[in-house]
Amino acid sequence: MIGKQVLATLLVTLWATAPAGRVQEVRISPSGDETEIAVITNGEVEVRDFILRDPARLILDVHGAVSELPEGAFEGIGRGGIVRLRSSQFTDDVVRLVFDLAAPADYHTTEDGERYLVRFANPGATFEPWSTGSVITGTVAMQDRAPRPTVADRATPHMAPQDAGGLERITVAYDSASMLEVLAGFSEFAGVSIVPSADAAAMTVQGVDIRNQRWDVALDAILASQGLGWRLQSEGILIVDKLEGIRARDTLQTETRVFKINYASADSVASTLERLATPNRGQVVPYLGANSVIVTDAPSVVARMDSLISNLDVKTPQVSIDAKIIFVDRTDVLELGIIYDLKDMQGNSINDVIGVPDPLNPGETTNSTLVDLGGNSVAVLANANDRVLAPSLEILASVAFGDFSLSAWLQALEQHKLSDVQAAPTIQVVDNHHARIQVGEKTPIRVLDAGTGNTQAQATVQYEDTGIILDVTPHITNNSQILLDVSAERSGIQTEIPDVGFTFLKQVGATRLLLDDGETMVIGGLTLSQVDRSETGIPFLMDLPVLGALFRTTKNQERKTDLIILVTPHIVD
């Protein structure tokens, strides 16, 4: 029994608070050279009107009423400058009528009993009257009415205000309009749900004239002039309130979101987002296992981070770098010399060239120097200590006179050496990242610490990278050029110094270049020329004109070393 009484009380309360008025019909008809719109209502209602200039729309809000129109949209009207009509139960007690106009128009309104009339100049020819349908008389049962649209039926914004590039533009002018009317116009234009606070709803907008601006920018300007702000909820509803109210909501609310990072590294993105987090409240944690970033902060801060991540986490182009290291070593050798050996048959001998019988070992010869102190004897050897090494030509002439023999050797050598070493390393790297390629070995180097005082000397081993080494760091500019920091090296062991270690031969080129895609540039070139000439021979005789060549050994060596380093970068799509 108690349940029935409560239900009856609730039904009476709902019936008492239901809107008393009804929108029954909309008529469009010619009135002289004007177009007349007549809204037929029943009951006590209040009609408020405003117009949008771009696109041209006339909006009528019937307060204190419900809609009894047969449809929500009437397409193809096409008369009197009216393209179509859309109707909706905007709120529980407000019916919204939106007339799409062929062009903006100056209009005037009048009230005639239960008819609300709107007239404006007819931009076209005379037309036939049009109506949404016959007026329904009598009481309408609640179950016969068209269902009212719910919040779920209304459109929600597809992007956050800060990402709203490319939204439709609007032209509006308000002289003395309530904030509710302003927000209702923007809600209808943009297809978004707007909920104002009580303080915002009580405000009045005056002296506003905005032309051809994005609707979100126009709305933000109007709200800012009143000390208001807006916040977009995750459900797509715009909350309009005073700025301190918006901040208070953000302070009380937190949101946790996981951002999946596709191309950048999670730790680098997290270090950037930490600067945007709310001090002592916001948290940014990188999760390297899934390359993600976990953010906990106020919804507005999380929304800004979302926008920033979309700009940071972009696919980075790559650069393929082809390098070429060319090392050419040319050596030319020319050696010419004459050796003389004069000795007697039984006496003294200087035997660096021709062996003589060994007196200590009968039947064998020796190249050792022999001195016979038993009598007079002469032995001479010239130019034998600086002979041509591995000569290509040897001519021997021997003359015997009395107890002496004279032997002479003409030795000659001409040699050309060419060493051509070419290395062509290729490496591919992501833009703005360092890359290194090495083909070679690590050479140990002994480092000796002599020690001080009573400390004994200690030897340690360090390792030196040798071989072909290429270090590059590319940066792609906005005009598709490549700024390249590059270092190319060819190195190797040259000689070993006892108790010290090794000496290294290095050719290195390091520079910064600005190249076009596919352009080849020489980053290093070195030509080294070295000429060595030596003459050894018999003093005074070797200096004689013309004949001096018979008494000396001449060695000429010329060495030329060329090093060229080339680099060619390519942008990889």
Secondary structure, 3 states (H helix, E strand, C coil): CHHHHHHHHHHHHHHHHCCCEEEEEEEEEEECCEEEEEEEEECCCEEEEEEECECCEEEEEEECEEECCCCCEECCCCECCEEEEEEEEEECCEEEEEEEECCCCCEEEEEECCEEEEEEECCCCCCCCEECCCCCCCCCCHHHCCCCCCHHHCCCCCCCHHHCCCCCEEEEEEEEEEHHHHHHHHHHHHCCEEEECHHHHCCEEEEEEEEEEEHHHHHHHHHHHCCEEEEECCCCEEEEEEHHHHHHHHHHCCEEEEEECCCCCHHHHHHHHCCCCCCCCCEEEEECCCCEEEEEECHHHHHHHHHHHHHHCCCCCEEEEEEEEEEEEEEEEEEEEEEEEEEECCCCECCCCCCEECCCCCCCEECCCECCCCCCCCCEEECCCCCCCCCCEEEEEEEEECCEEEEEEEEEEEEEEEEEEEECCEEEEECCCCEEEEEEEEEEEEEEECCCCCCCCEEEEEEEEEEEEEEEEEEECCCCCEEEEEEEEEEEEEEEECCCEEEEEEEEEEEEEEECCCCCEEEEEEEEEEEEEEEEECCCHHHCCCHHHHHEEEEEEEEEEEEEEEEEEEEEC
